[in-house]
Amino acid sequence: MEYPILKGIKTPQDVKRLDSARLQALCAEIRDCIINTVSKNGGHLASNLGAVELTVALHRVFNSPDDSIIFDVGHQCYAHKLLTGRFEKFDTLRTEGGISGFMNPFESEHDAVITGHSSNSISEAYGIYKAKQLSGQSGMAVAVIGDGAMTGGIAYEAMNNAGNGKGNFIIVLNDNKMSISQNVGAFARSLTKMRNKPKYHRFKSAFSSFLLELPLIGKGLNKLLFSLKESLKLIVYKNNFFTSMGFNYLGPVDGHNIAELESILNIARNYDKPSLVHVVTTKGKGYAFAESSPKNYHGVSPFDIDEGIGLNDKFTFSRIAGNTLCELAEKDKKICAITAAMTEGTGLVDFAKKYRDRFFDVGIAEQHAVSFSAGLAVGGMKPYFVVYSSFLQRAYDQIVHDAATANVPVKLLIDRAGIVGEDGVTHQGLFDVSFLTGIPNMTVYSPSNFEELAFRIKQSCGFDGVCAIRYPRGSEKYCGEFDIASDYSIVRGSAEKLIITYGRLYSEAFAAHERDSEISILKLNKIYPLSDDIAEVISTYNNIHIFEETELSGGIGEHISSKLLKLGFRGRYTIHAVDNKFLPGATVSSSIKSCGLDADTMFNCFTEN
């Protein structure tokens, strides 16, 4: 499809010039373009399809980039990218060197901030808004946040702050799943319709001003009418949480009706008070497969448009973790699984079905998940918090304060550890080793294959303290046989060449060893704390290369270096890791190669020295 209207949109100003009929055609083109691109490149589909009309309306009412529009997480920003000059590059979405699947200010001035993680849009947008006020800049700030992201505590911290302010700061709640402050009956619907009209708000403001100007009784009458109005709202709308937080609540409004969206957004734009616009959308809108099963079409790999995505029977580390927990839970009634709105992604679907009473999806609330797990452990249960590495970053304080300090038996199953691929910068699992190995009472394992992962999960049931088991995204690669029960295992070669590694990279090291049998490998099964004798074992080799799929600073290589230094080791060793940089999106294999962590680099590093 050539997309004749979309092709002509070079800036958001071009969207403002379209009439109603062409706007509808534009939305159809945007959806078709998103579906075609995601079917080839993978990406976030259902959420983006649901936000098309909303994005068009936002760009017709506001003036990006002077008005900053921040899409929380970025799962809803594809239409935004298409309307802000990136149509010609959209086919490079989530490819190496292409445009990001999330908002990225290095990519466009229309992306005010980097996004990728959840629930921080209100905080960042309010900060931008206050900065504009304080510096005398023109423009506004709008946070577009989904109902799922509203389960994150930082969203309410931000609302508590912003609700006390003045001016027209705006939150757009894209509600595509749940009902919030549900209205009661026909009268409520009628009142909602009235409240969402500009004339109502102009009249309310003018009438209030008139009353305040009346001598003696004006203030009293205005206060009395306000109290009566609030009482009526409590009866009709029940308790609207957003108004109690200091926001002018507007909605709910049909998120697929551009005219209604423009009307209500203009009301919020001209209101001298923080406003929350409640928009109701259909996730997956315009693609039948995604509409009927939005969860399955949230983040997808390439697929056939006519057939939809197929069932994935492929075994992955995530699936092995979930299956192992199910096996343990069947025998041990104390086993609990906790996730932060990632049931499918972390392989816990079967556990959730079989052991409902012991499965807890706490929403996008990693901090709470760790503290809740600590409470379960104190109460005698055996909690496993299953979480992506990049999202565990948000719970660092709780790991230290609530789990490690008390040394309670909380188990962290850290999925997506290491390089994750096309999701890019904000999702790379490159920091967990650095921050976990700085915490006392912490034990960390990094399995290399399915068998070792299952063994470590089962073994951890008997641990008294905090334990983390980190594993990569996707499937295992062949890495021969090794002793999974020990803290480390050795593949013998010569005393001249030694590779030290762990996790997924062990398969790369094993491939290098198969090319050169003189290359020895020391595979770390338990990466922290290191075994007491590890330095003495390593010191018998002359040329040592340490490879790890993590940040160099704070990595295991530095821990080994410290031990060798204390031992007085005078041999040569080199640490290969990601050195003080954020990795952009690319395939996992391409990123591993570009970082010099692949089998070829391992093989060549001995011949080059």
C-alpha positions as CSV (number, residue, x, y, z in Angstrom):
1,M,0.0,0.0,0.0
2,E,1.3,3.5,-0.9
3,Y,-0.4,5.4,1.9
4,P,-1.1,8.6,0.0
5,I,-2.3,10.6,3.0
6,L,0.3,9.4,5.4
7,K,3.1,10.0,2.9
8,G,2.1,13.7,2.9
9,I,2.4,14.1,6.7
10,K,5.9,15.6,7.3
11,T,5.1,17.3,10.6
12,P,2.1,17.4,13.0
13,Q,1.0,20.6,11.5
14,D,0.0,18.7,8.3
15,V,-2.5,16.7,10.4
16,K,-4.3,19.9,11.4
17,R,-5.1,20.6,7.8
18,L,-7.1,17.4,7.1
19,D,-10.9,17.3,7.0
20,S,-13.0,14.7,8.8
21,A,-13.1,12.2,5.9
22,R,-9.4,12.4,5.3
23,L,-8.7,12.0,9.0
24,Q,-10.6,8.7,9.0
25,A,-8.6,7.6,5.9
26,L,-5.4,8.6,7.7
27,C,-6.2,6.4,10.7
28,A,-6.9,3.5,8.4
29,E,-3.5,4.0,6.7
30,I,-1.7,4.3,10.0
31,R,-3.2,1.0,11.2
32,D,-2.3,-0.7,8.0
33,C,1.2,0.6,8.1
34,I,1.7,-0.5,11.7
35,I,0.3,-4.0,11.0
36,N,2.5,-4.5,8.0
37,T,5.7,-3.2,9.7
38,V,5.2,-5.2,12.9
39,S,4.4,-8.3,11.0
40,K,7.9,-8.1,9.4
41,N,9.9,-6.6,12.3
42,G,8.0,-7.7,15.4
43,G,7.0,-5.1,18.1
44,H,4.1,-3.9,20.2
45,L,1.0,-4.3,18.2
46,A,-2.3,-4.3,20.1
47,S,-1.6,-1.2,22.3
48,N,-0.4,0.8,19.2
49,L,-3.5,-0.1,17.2
50,G,-5.7,1.1,20.0
51,A,-4.2,4.5,20.3
52,V,-4.4,5.7,16.6
53,E,-7.3,8.2,16.9
54,L,-6.1,9.4,20.2
55,T,-2.7,10.2,18.8
56,V,-4.2,12.0,15.8
57,A,-6.4,14.1,18.1
58,L,-3.5,14.9,20.4
59,H,-1.5,16.3,17.4
60,R,-4.4,18.3,16.2
61,V,-5.0,19.9,19.5
62,F,-1.4,20.4,20.7
63,N,1.7,21.7,19.0
64,S,4.6,19.2,19.2
65,P,7.4,19.7,19.9
66,D,6.6,23.0,21.8
67,D,4.0,21.0,23.6
68,S,5.6,17.8,24.9
69,I,3.6,14.7,24.5
70,I,4.9,11.7,26.5
71,F,3.6,8.2,25.9
72,D,4.2,6.1,29.0
73,V,6.3,3.1,28.3
74,G,6.2,3.8,24.6
75,H,4.0,0.9,23.7
76,Q,1.6,3.4,22.2
77,C,4.0,5.6,20.3
78,Y,4.0,4.1,16.8
79,A,1.3,6.4,15.4
80,H,3.2,9.3,17.0
81,K,6.3,8.4,15.1
82,L,4.4,8.2,11.8
83,L,3.0,11.7,12.4
84,T,6.3,13.3,13.3
85,G,8.3,12.9,10.2
86,R,9.4,9.2,10.5
87,F,7.1,7.6,8.0
88,E,10.0,7.1,5.4
89,K,12.0,5.3,8.1
90,F,9.2,3.4,9.7
91,D,10.1,0.1,7.9
92,T,13.4,0.2,9.9
93,L,11.4,0.0,13.2
94,R,13.3,-2.1,15.8
95,T,16.1,-3.1,13.4
96,E,19.8,-2.4,13.9
97,G,20.5,1.2,13.0
98,G,16.7,1.8,12.5
99,I,14.2,3.7,14.6
100,S,13.5,2.6,18.1
101,G,10.3,0.9,19.2
102,F,10.0,3.4,22.0
103,M,10.3,7.2,22.3
104,N,13.9,8.5,21.9
105,P,14.9,12.1,21.9
106,F,18.1,11.2,20.0
107,E,15.9,10.2,17.2
108,S,13.4,13.1,17.0
109,E,12.7,16.4,18.7
110,H,9.1,15.3,19.1
111,D,10.2,12.6,21.6
112,A,10.8,14.7,24.8
113,V,12.2,11.8,26.8
114,I,13.4,8.2,26.5
115,T,10.7,5.7,27.4
116,G,10.6,1.9,27.8
117,H,9.7,1.4,31.4
118,S,6.3,2.0,32.9
119,S,4.5,4.6,35.0
120,N,7.0,7.5,35.0
121,S,5.3,9.6,32.3
122,I,3.4,11.8,34.7
123,S,6.5,12.6,36.7
124,E,8.6,13.5,33.7
125,A,5.8,15.4,32.0
126,Y,5.1,17.4,35.1
127,G,8.8,18.2,35.5
128,I,8.9,19.5,31.9
129,Y,5.7,21.5,32.5
130,K,7.1,23.2,35.6
131,A,10.4,23.8,33.8
132,K,8.5,25.6,31.1
133,Q,6.6,27.7,33.7
134,L,9.8,28.6,35.6
135,S,11.8,29.5,32.6
136,G,9.0,31.4,30.8
137,Q,8.8,29.1,27.9
138,S,5.7,28.6,25.9
139,G,4.1,25.2,25.5
140,M,2.5,22.5,27.6
141,A,3.2,18.9,28.7
142,V,0.8,16.0,28.3
143,A,1.3,12.5,29.8
144,V,-0.5,9.7,28.0
145,I,-0.6,6.7,30.3
146,G,-2.4,3.4,30.0
147,D,-4.6,1.8,32.7
148,G,-1.9,-0.9,33.1
149,A,0.8,1.6,33.8
150,M,-1.5,3.2,36.4
151,T,-0.8,0.2,38.6
152,G,2.7,1.6,39.1
153,G,3.2,3.5,42.4
154,I,5.3,6.3,40.9
155,A,2.2,7.4,38.9
156,Y,0.4,8.2,42.1
157,E,3.4,9.9,43.7
158,A,3.5,12.1,40.6
159,M,-0.3,12.8,40.8
160,N,0.0,13.7,44.5
161,N,2.6,16.3,43.5
162,A,0.9,17.6,40.3
163,G,-2.6,17.8,41.8
164,N,-1.5,20.5,44.2
165,G,-0.2,22.7,41.3
166,K,-1.8,25.4,39.2
167,G,-2.1,25.6,35.4
168,N,-3.3,23.3,32.7
169,F,-1.1,20.3,33.2
170,I,-2.8,17.3,31.5
171,I,-2.9,13.5,32.0
172,V,-4.6,11.4,29.4
173,L,-5.6,8.1,30.8
174,N,-5.9,5.6,27.9
175,D,-8.2,3.0,29.4
176,N,-8.3,0.0,27.2
177,K,-9.1,-2.7,29.7
178,M,-10.7,-1.8,33.0
179,S,-13.4,0.6,34.2
180,I,-12.4,3.4,36.6
181,S,-15.0,5.1,38.9
182,Q,-17.8,3.5,37.0
183,N,-20.8,5.8,36.6
184,V,-24.3,4.8,37.7
185,G,-27.4,4.9,35.5
186,A,-28.8,7.1,32.8
187,F,-28.6,10.3,34.9
188,A,-24.9,9.8,35.3
189,R,-24.4,9.3,31.6
190,S,-26.4,12.4,30.9
191,L,-24.4,14.4,33.4
192,T,-21.1,13.2,32.0
193,K,-22.2,14.2,28.5
194,M,-23.0,17.7,29.8
195,R,-19.8,18.1,31.8
196,N,-17.7,17.3,28.7
197,K,-19.0,20.2,26.7
198,P,-17.1,23.5,26.5
199,K,-20.2,25.6,27.2
200,Y,-20.6,23.9,30.6
201,H,-17.1,24.8,31.7
202,R,-17.4,28.4,30.4
203,F,-20.7,28.8,32.3
204,K,-19.3,27.3,35.5
205,S,-16.3,29.6,35.5
206,A,-18.3,32.7,34.7
207,F,-21.0,31.9,37.3
208,S,-18.4,31.3,40.0
209,S,-16.8,34.7,39.2
210,F,-20.2,36.4,39.3
211,L,-21.0,34.9,42.8
212,L,-17.6,35.9,44.2
213,E,-18.2,39.6,43.1
214,L,-21.5,39.7,45.1
215,P,-20.9,41.7,48.3
216,L,-21.2,39.9,51.7
217,I,-22.9,36.7,50.5
218,G,-21.0,35.9,47.4
219,K,-18.2,33.8,48.9
220,G,-20.7,31.9,51.1
221,L,-23.0,31.1,48.2
222,N,-20.1,30.0,46.0
223,K,-18.8,27.7,48.8
224,L,-22.3,26.3,49.4
225,L,-22.9,25.5,45.7
226,F,-19.4,23.9,45.5
227,S,-20.2,21.7,48.4
228,L,-23.6,20.7,47.0
229,K,-21.9,19.9,43.6
230,E,-19.3,17.7,45.2
231,S,-21.9,15.9,47.2
232,L,-23.9,15.2,44.1
233,K,-20.8,14.0,42.3
234,L,-20.1,11.5,45.1
235,I,-23.7,10.1,44.8
236,V,-23.7,9.9,41.0
237,Y,-20.0,9.0,40.3
238,K,-19.3,7.4,43.6
239,N,-15.8,8.5,44.8
240,N,-13.8,9.8,41.8
241,F,-10.2,9.2,42.9
242,F,-8.8,11.7,40.4
243,T,-10.8,14.7,41.7
244,S,-9.8,13.8,45.3
245,M,-6.2,14.1,44.0
246,G,-6.8,17.6,42.8
247,F,-7.5,17.0,39.1
248,N,-10.3,18.2,37.0
249,Y,-11.8,14.9,35.7
250,L,-13.0,14.8,32.1
251,G,-14.6,11.8,30.6
252,P,-15.0,9.0,29.9
253,V,-14.8,9.7,26.2
254,D,-14.8,7.4,23.1
255,G,-11.1,7.1,22.2
256,H,-11.9,6.3,18.6
257,N,-14.0,9.4,17.9
258,I,-11.6,12.1,16.8
259,A,-14.2,15.0,17.1
260,E,-15.1,14.1,20.7
261,L,-11.4,13.7,21.6
262,E,-10.6,17.1,20.2
263,S,-13.4,18.7,22.1
264,I,-12.5,17.3,25.4
265,L,-8.7,17.9,24.9
266,N,-9.4,21.5,24.1
267,I,-11.4,21.8,27.3
268,A,-8.5,20.5,29.3
269,R,-6.1,22.7,27.4
270,N,-8.0,25.8,28.3
271,Y,-8.6,24.8,32.0
272,D,-6.5,26.6,34.6
273,K,-6.2,23.5,36.7
274,P,-4.5,20.1,36.3
275,S,-6.9,17.8,34.3
276,L,-7.2,14.1,33.8
277,V,-8.9,13.1,30.5
278,H,-10.3,9.6,30.7
279,V,-10.3,8.0,27.2
280,V,-11.7,4.6,26.5
281,T,-10.1,2.6,23.7
282,T,-10.1,-0.9,22.2
283,K,-6.8,-2.6,22.3
284,G,-5.9,-4.1,18.9
285,K,-8.5,-1.9,17.1
286,G,-8.7,-2.6,13.4
287,Y,-7.0,-6.0,13.4
288,A,-9.5,-8.8,14.3
289,F,-6.9,-11.2,15.8
290,A,-5.5,-8.5,18.1
291,E,-8.9,-7.3,19.1
292,S,-10.0,-10.7,20.1
293,S,-6.8,-11.6,21.9
294,P,-5.0,-8.4,22.9
295,K,-2.7,-10.1,25.4
296,N,-1.3,-12.4,22.8
297,Y,-0.7,-9.5,20.4
298,H,1.0,-7.2,22.9
299,G,4.6,-7.8,22.0
300,V,4.9,-10.1,19.0
301,S,7.6,-11.6,16.8
302,P,7.2,-11.4,13.0
303,F,3.9,-13.1,11.8
304,D,1.7,-13.7,8.8
305,I,-1.0,-11.0,8.7
306,D,-3.7,-13.3,7.2
307,E,-3.0,-16.1,9.6
308,G,-2.1,-14.2,12.8
309,I,0.5,-15.4,15.2
310,G,1.0,-19.1,15.6
311,L,1.2,-21.1,18.9
312,N,4.7,-21.0,20.2
313,D,5.6,-24.5,21.4
314,K,9.3,-23.6,21.5
315,F,11.0,-24.3,24.8
316,T,12.7,-21.2,26.3
317,F,14.4,-20.4,29.6
318,S,11.2,-18.6,30.6
319,R,9.1,-21.7,30.0
320,I,11.6,-24.0,31.8
321,A,11.4,-21.7,34.8
322,G,7.6,-21.7,34.9
323,N,7.4,-25.5,34.4
324,T,10.0,-26.1,37.2
325,L,8.0,-23.9,39.6
326,C,4.8,-25.8,38.8
327,E,6.7,-29.1,39.5
328,L,7.9,-27.7,42.8
329,A,4.5,-26.3,43.8
330,E,2.8,-29.6,43.2
331,K,4.9,-31.2,46.0
332,D,5.4,-28.2,48.3
333,K,2.3,-26.1,49.3
334,K,4.5,-23.3,50.4
335,I,5.8,-22.4,46.9
336,C,4.5,-19.1,45.7
337,A,5.1,-17.3,42.4
338,I,5.0,-13.5,42.1
339,T,5.1,-11.4,38.9
340,A,4.8,-7.7,38.0
341,A,2.2,-7.8,35.2
342,M,4.3,-10.2,33.2
343,T,2.5,-13.6,33.5
344,E,3.0,-14.6,29.9
345,G,6.4,-13.1,29.4
346,T,7.9,-14.9,32.4
347,G,6.4,-18.3,31.7
348,L,3.9,-18.3,34.6
349,V,0.6,-19.0,32.7
350,D,0.4,-22.6,33.8
351,F,1.3,-21.8,37.4
352,A,-1.4,-19.1,37.5
353,K,-4.0,-21.6,36.3
354,K,-3.0,-24.5,38.5
355,Y,-2.1,-22.7,41.7
356,R,-4.3,-19.6,41.8
357,D,-4.1,-19.1,45.6
358,R,-0.3,-19.1,45.4
359,F,0.1,-16.9,42.3
360,F,0.3,-13.2,42.7
361,D,0.3,-10.7,39.8
362,V,0.9,-7.5,41.7
363,G,0.7,-5.2,38.7
364,I,3.5,-3.0,37.5
365,A,4.9,-2.7,41.0
366,E,8.4,-4.3,41.3
367,Q,9.1,-2.5,44.6
368,H,6.0,-3.9,46.2
369,A,6.7,-7.3,44.6
370,V,10.0,-7.7,46.5
371,S,8.7,-6.4,49.8
372,F,5.6,-8.6,49.4
373,S,7.8,-11.5,48.7
374,A,9.8,-10.7,51.9
375,G,6.6,-10.7,53.9
376,L,5.6,-14.0,52.4
377,A,9.0,-15.4,53.4
378,V,8.8,-14.1,56.9
379,G,5.3,-15.7,57.2
380,G,6.8,-19.1,56.3
381,M,6.1,-19.3,52.5
382,K,8.7,-19.9,49.8
383,P,8.2,-17.0,47.4
384,Y,9.8,-16.8,43.9
385,F,9.6,-13.3,42.3
386,V,9.9,-13.8,38.5
387,V,10.9,-10.6,36.8
388,Y,12.8,-9.2,33.8
389,S,16.3,-8.0,34.6
390,S,15.7,-4.5,33.4
391,F,12.6,-4.2,35.6
392,L,14.3,-5.5,38.7
393,Q,16.3,-2.3,38.7
394,R,13.3,-0.5,40.1
395,A,13.4,-2.6,43.3
396,Y,17.0,-2.2,44.4
397,D,16.1,-0.6,47.7
398,Q,13.6,-3.3,48.6
399,I,16.1,-6.0,47.8
400,V,18.6,-4.4,50.1
401,H,16.3,-3.2,52.9
402,D,13.5,-5.8,53.0
403,A,15.2,-9.0,51.8
404,A,18.9,-9.0,52.2
405,T,19.3,-7.0,55.5
406,A,16.9,-9.5,57.2
407,N,18.4,-12.3,55.2
408,V,14.9,-13.7,54.4
409,P,14.6,-16.5,51.8
410,V,13.3,-14.5,48.9
411,K,14.2,-16.1,45.5
412,L,14.6,-13.8,42.4
413,L,14.2,-15.5,39.1
414,I,15.7,-12.9,36.7
415,D,14.5,-13.4,33.2
416,R,16.0,-11.5,30.1
417,A,19.4,-11.3,31.8
418,G,22.1,-10.0,29.5
419,I,21.4,-8.8,25.9
420,V,17.8,-8.8,24.9
421,G,17.7,-7.9,21.3
422,E,15.5,-5.5,19.4
423,D,13.8,-3.9,22.4
424,G,17.1,-2.1,22.9
425,V,18.5,0.4,25.4
426,T,15.8,0.4,28.1
427,H,15.4,-3.4,28.2
428,Q,18.9,-4.7,28.2
429,G,19.6,-6.9,31.2
430,L,23.2,-5.7,31.7
431,F,23.1,-4.2,35.2
432,D,21.8,-6.9,37.6
433,V,25.2,-8.5,38.1
434,S,26.7,-5.2,39.1
435,F,24.0,-4.2,41.6
436,L,23.3,-7.6,43.0
437,T,26.9,-8.5,43.8
438,G,27.3,-5.4,45.9
439,I,24.6,-6.6,48.3
440,P,25.6,-8.7,51.4
441,N,23.8,-12.1,52.0
442,M,23.2,-12.4,48.2
443,T,23.9,-15.5,46.2
444,V,23.7,-15.4,42.4
445,Y,23.6,-18.2,39.9
446,S,23.8,-17.8,36.1
447,P,22.8,-21.1,34.4
448,S,23.9,-21.9,30.8
449,N,21.3,-24.4,29.8
450,F,17.8,-25.6,30.6
451,E,19.0,-28.5,32.8
452,E,21.1,-26.2,34.9
453,L,18.3,-23.7,35.3
454,A,15.8,-26.3,36.5
455,F,18.5,-27.7,38.9
456,R,19.2,-24.3,40.5
457,I,15.5,-23.5,41.0
458,K,15.0,-26.8,42.7
459,Q,18.1,-26.4,44.8
460,S,17.2,-22.9,45.9
461,C,14.1,-24.2,47.7
462,G,16.3,-25.3,50.6
463,F,18.2,-22.0,50.8
464,D,17.7,-19.8,53.9
465,G,18.8,-16.5,52.4
466,V,18.3,-14.4,49.4
467,C,19.1,-16.0,46.1
468,A,19.0,-14.8,42.5
469,I,19.0,-17.0,39.4
470,R,19.6,-15.1,36.2
471,Y,19.0,-16.5,32.7
472,P,18.8,-15.1,29.2
473,R,15.9,-14.6,26.8
474,G,15.1,-17.3,24.3
475,S,16.4,-20.9,23.9
476,E,19.5,-22.7,24.9
477,K,22.5,-23.4,22.7
478,Y,24.7,-26.5,22.7
479,C,27.4,-26.3,25.2
480,G,28.5,-29.9,25.9
481,E,28.3,-31.5,29.3
482,F,29.5,-30.0,32.6
483,D,29.0,-30.5,36.3
484,I,25.9,-28.5,37.1
485,A,26.0,-29.3,40.8
486,S,29.4,-27.6,41.6
487,D,30.1,-23.9,42.0
488,Y,32.3,-24.0,38.9
489,S,33.4,-26.6,36.3
490,I,36.4,-26.8,34.1
491,V,36.9,-27.9,30.5
492,R,40.6,-28.8,30.3
493,G,42.9,-27.6,27.6
494,S,46.4,-26.3,28.0
495,A,47.8,-24.2,30.9
496,E,48.5,-21.4,28.5
497,K,44.9,-20.5,27.5
498,L,41.9,-19.9,29.8
499,I,38.5,-18.5,29.1
500,I,36.4,-17.6,32.2
501,T,32.7,-17.1,31.6
502,Y,29.2,-17.9,32.7
503,G,25.6,-18.0,31.5
504,R,24.8,-17.9,27.8
505,L,28.3,-17.1,26.8
506,Y,29.5,-20.5,27.9
507,S,28.1,-21.9,24.6
508,E,30.3,-19.3,22.7
509,A,33.3,-20.4,24.8
510,F,32.6,-24.1,24.1
511,A,32.4,-23.4,20.4
512,A,35.9,-21.7,20.6
513,H,37.2,-24.7,22.5
514,E,35.9,-27.1,19.8
515,R,38.0,-25.1,17.3
516,D,41.1,-25.1,19.5
517,S,41.2,-27.9,22.1
518,E,44.1,-26.1,23.9
519,I,41.6,-23.4,25.1
520,S,40.6,-24.3,28.6
521,I,37.3,-23.0,30.0
522,L,36.4,-22.2,33.6
523,K,32.6,-22.0,33.7
524,L,31.2,-20.2,36.7
525,N,27.9,-21.8,37.9
526,K,27.7,-19.7,41.0
527,I,28.9,-16.3,40.0
528,Y,28.6,-14.7,43.5
529,P,30.1,-15.1,46.0
530,L,33.0,-16.6,44.2
531,S,34.4,-19.8,45.6
532,D,37.4,-19.4,48.0
533,D,39.7,-21.4,45.9
534,I,38.8,-19.8,42.6
535,A,41.9,-17.5,42.5
536,E,44.3,-20.3,43.1
537,V,42.7,-22.4,40.3
538,I,42.9,-19.4,37.9
539,S,46.5,-18.5,38.8
540,T,47.8,-21.7,37.3
541,Y,47.1,-20.3,33.8
542,N,49.3,-17.8,32.0
543,N,46.9,-16.2,29.5
544,I,43.4,-15.5,30.8
545,H,40.4,-13.9,29.1
546,I,37.2,-13.2,31.1
547,F,34.0,-12.8,29.0
548,E,30.7,-11.7,30.5
549,E,27.5,-10.4,29.1
550,T,27.1,-7.5,31.5
551,E,28.5,-4.1,32.2
552,L,32.3,-4.1,32.8
553,S,32.0,-1.9,36.0
554,G,31.0,-4.0,38.9
555,G,31.0,-7.2,36.9
556,I,32.4,-10.6,37.9
557,G,35.7,-9.9,36.1
558,E,36.4,-7.1,38.6
559,H,35.6,-9.5,41.5
560,I,38.1,-12.0,40.0
561,S,40.6,-9.3,39.4
562,S,40.4,-8.3,43.1
563,K,41.0,-11.9,44.2
564,L,44.0,-12.3,41.9
565,L,45.5,-9.0,43.1
566,K,45.2,-10.2,46.7
567,L,46.9,-13.5,45.7
568,G,49.8,-11.6,44.1
569,F,49.0,-13.0,40.6
570,R,51.5,-11.7,38.0
571,G,50.1,-13.3,34.9
572,R,48.1,-11.6,32.1
573,Y,44.4,-11.4,32.1
574,T,41.9,-9.3,30.1
575,I,38.2,-8.6,30.9
576,H,35.8,-8.5,28.0
577,A,32.4,-6.9,28.8
578,V,30.1,-4.1,27.8
579,D,32.3,-1.1,28.7
580,N,30.3,1.9,30.1
581,K,27.7,2.2,27.3
582,F,24.0,1.6,26.6
583,L,23.4,-0.9,23.8
584,P,20.9,0.0,21.1
585,G,18.4,-2.4,19.6
586,A,19.8,-5.2,17.3
587,T,19.5,-9.0,17.2
588,V,21.1,-10.8,20.1
589,S,23.7,-12.5,17.9
590,S,24.6,-9.2,16.3
591,S,25.0,-7.4,19.7
592,I,27.1,-10.3,21.1
593,K,29.4,-10.1,18.1
594,S,29.6,-6.3,18.1
595,C,30.5,-6.3,21.8
596,G,33.3,-8.9,21.1
597,L,31.7,-11.6,23.2
598,D,31.2,-14.2,20.4
599,A,33.1,-17.5,19.7
600,D,35.2,-15.9,16.9
601,T,36.5,-13.2,19.3
602,M,37.2,-15.8,22.0
603,F,39.1,-18.0,19.5
604,N,41.1,-15.0,18.1
605,C,42.0,-13.3,21.3
606,F,44.7,-15.9,22.0
607,T,46.3,-15.6,18.6
608,E,46.3,-11.8,18.7
609,N,48.3,-11.6,22.0
